[in-house]
Amino acid sequence: METKRSSGVAARSLAIVLGLVAIGLVALAVLNVGGLRLPLGALALVLLGLAAVLLLQPNLRAILRVAGATFFEARRRRFMNVVLIFAVILIGLSSFFATLSPSAELNMLLDVGLGSIRLCGMLIAVFLGSRLIADEVDKKTVDVILAKPVRRSEFVIGKFLGAWITVASFLVVMGVAFFVVFHLKAPQLVAKAQAVGLSLSLQETSANVLKATLLILFEMMLLSSIAITVSTVASWIFSAVLSLTMYFAGQLASYFHHMATFNDPHVQIVNPVLKTFSWVMYRLIPHFEHFDIREKILTHDPVYWEMVGMTAGHGVLYSLVLVALACVFFSYREF
Amino acid sequence: MGEIGIAIRTEGLTKVYRIGIRGTHKGIGDLTMEVPEGLIYGLVGPNGAGKTTTLKLLLGLLFPTAGTGEVLGHPLGSSEYKARIGYVPDGPYFYDHLNAPELLRFYGTLFGLRGPALEQRIAELLELVGMADRAHFRVHEYSKGMRQRVAVAQALLNDPDLIFLDEPTAGLDPMGAIQMRNIVLDLRARGKTVFLCSHLLKDMEPMCDRVAIVSRGQLKLEGPIDEVLQAGAGYRVRTTGLSAETRAKVESAATEIVGPDEEGVVVVKAADQRQALEIAGLAAGDGSEILEVGPDRRTLEEVFIDVVEGQAGD
């Protein structure tokens, strides 16, 4: 008993130290010391996460069981399977879009294939995320779980994990289907393009497809996180609508940035309300447009792994903040 | 002899729901009660009386607007006591795609159970609730009664010290209801505390050691079942061979005369012990046989109706 108490005190002390270090790192990130805003922020978040784990000592087994149940339950939803089948058919059909030139045909294959994954991934992420917790509350299955030694935060984290695993598994299926179609069709399209003097590399295009698919995965993880977080305080319909609104607003991140920082003395001054609104939107809404690299691929712009990593990191950090928010919201929810 | 512990204690527990922007509705108000360990405690009341609200407050699913409470020595909502309780909800819902063993395995792991010990416990419980031969059915194929049985099984997985049952016999066939009663009585025999919520008074009366009657969010009456059923009931004299002449004599002292039944037994009810003894004296003097003189005992249903209609307990 004494040992347990002393180890508890040690864990709390370590958590406080980690928390203080994290606060220091946040301050350095805000000041953008050495231009390392993102790595410092990421490190601060990791340390805060560790401190939270040490303080709360979550029941990992319970979290994993809730995540597992969520995954197996979600996998059986008819809507999800219909979307998946639709996506696979669409990806399959992408190889039949005949166009005038071999280069355009390859672009069409990439555009339709990746676009299908993105569109269907978006539908799955929004509707799964919105309904996961809402359905548990509506069907009262949550009552039985929360009457057991499972904390509300553990339940929420389990739901997030389950949703991410489900979204990832569906995207893997779609991604594999696209890779199969791509590798069946792309070599001959690249060869045709090279024959007419276009400099296209199959290896580079394949790597870009992988990067694009990975970014869609992180994008959908983030989108499902938004949907789950909103559904902890609102109905699933509101959650779905708000998530979709945020998703489409996130495609306009650079537009909001442009409006917020517009400062040309030769042009009429932009309405300050619109400017403030744009600034708030730019700061608040995740920049979903950065996850879509189709245009870069189609215009043969280089897609660096560093950029992929930064964008994915942005998605992960945003998602973790949403998990924390969802835990707080859910702790006040009554059933 | 050790002191009897208190499984549940509440002090002025109140829950007020918000309806719209300005409206409020009192789910339960100023509830102060103590549930001793090792008893079957019944919380009865009409629909909307505040039974489920009370239960959900005790389980930490709702937060009190005012007042405090403890379950097994821990404050309401804390996860410490949840490892030692079981809960059977009213109209239970579970994950539809699972069968009974899968469902119990899921809930069992939430208690930290696993391996052969969990599998053995699942088999025992399915046998206990009469679901062993239908274990392979998926939840969406279950009848209401089958869901109720599985709900009981999941509530007993951790061998709880305190079990909460919300309308436990609702939806069960007569055999199922008897089985449920036996399970509850067996839990008490093993020293467990059972907290029952129901409006099925005929099921509650033979099981409960203590009852509390709630109506419109207020605790109206609480106490040991015998005291509750005798409260305000007066006394009665059971006699046979009561002549018409003597019957006329005792009528002035009696509050009610019932019978004779097919065995010739007449029950004469009196307001108090003195009048009951006076009636017994008159009947005995007239040559009638006195079978019993003692406190009258009403049914829980009669007490409940009086309380709900505001004739007692206020």
Interface residues (C-beta under 8 A of the other chain):
Chain A: N59 R61 A62 R65 A69 F72 E73 R76 K139 K140 T141 D143 V144 I145 L146 A147 K148 P149 V150 R151 Y332 E334 F335
Chain B: K56 L59 G60 L61 L62 F63 S79 K82 A83 I85 Y87 P89 G91 P92 Y93 F94 Y95 H97 F106 Y107 T109 L110 F111 G112 A151 Q154 F164
